[in-house]
Amino acid sequence: MSTSTHTAPATNRTDHERRRLALQASVLNPLTDSFLRRAGVAGGMRVLEVGCGIGEVSLISARLVGPHGRLHCIDTNAHALETAEARVRSAGHDQVTFEQTDIASHTPVRAYDAVIGRHVLIHTPDAPAVLRKAVSMVHVGGLIAFQEYDLSYFPRGYPELPLMNSVLELIVEFYRRAVSRPNIGSQLFWLMQEAGLPSPECRMECVMDGGPHSPVYEWLTETLRSLLPQMEALGMTTMTTGVSDTLPQRLRDEAMEQRGAVIIPPMIGAFARKPFAKA
């Protein structure tokens, strides 16, 4: 049965969103784990996570700081925080605390060793202000590490996959219209320096996947489905027909027939340490 977000019951929407987040985690979490390790998040550190959502990065970070570290997670969404806390507690992490607030309102008891975030700045009206506040909350030598998409474009694989490209183009077009900095990931090198940090270490990574068992077909379908109400509000209604329960299989069939791979828009990780104040 074909369903879309604006006609499906609320329980169906919730199930689809949970599925989307689970699929997204399976694809992106390995990149985030590697990024945070490379940045230097390690055992015993005192870390602030900005915009923790339902706790995907919180679970990674809790494992990295270990039982002798501390992780404080903030988000403005009470329901997401409740979900994140339940997941973290069930995983046995007692060194993690949660607070419903934004970074502008958060006042740390003492300076953090690190401030981190994933896919936060793209949804922030004033990304430079967030980074400046993050810098102010770590001690000298403290770590600032953010991982963000560049959703202003998507790399095209070979051979061409017309249906897949149409889905990716819809998602990219939405972000071009909906946010002020769709290429926030590519801006991180500049933005971090504007916030008073030295040139950050950056790496751009793209998920490239295919074959019969790849999760990307269903993940992209659920992502598109979750964006439908906002797309319609932006006048993109005529562009979003055909988002049905058969779409993942059609995407898979196309990729298998063409022996092609899907390339997701790039994600950029950037990190730097707070320098000594200039004399």
Buried (B, 14 or more C-beta within 10 A) or exposed (E): EEBBBEEBEEEEBEEBBEBBBBBBBEBBBEBBBBBBEEBBBBEEBBBBBBBBBBBBBBBBBBBBBBEEBBBBBBBEBEEBBEBBBEBBEEEEBEBBEBBEEBBEEBEEEEBBBBBBBBBBBBEBEEBBEBBBBBBEBBEEEBBBBBBBBBBBBBEEBEEEBEBBBEBBBBBBBBBEEBBEBBBBBBBBBEBBBEBBBEEBBBBEBBBEBBEEEBBBBBBBBBBBBBBBEEBBEBEBEEBBEBBBEEBBEBBBBBBEEBEBBBBBBBBBBBBBBBEEEEE
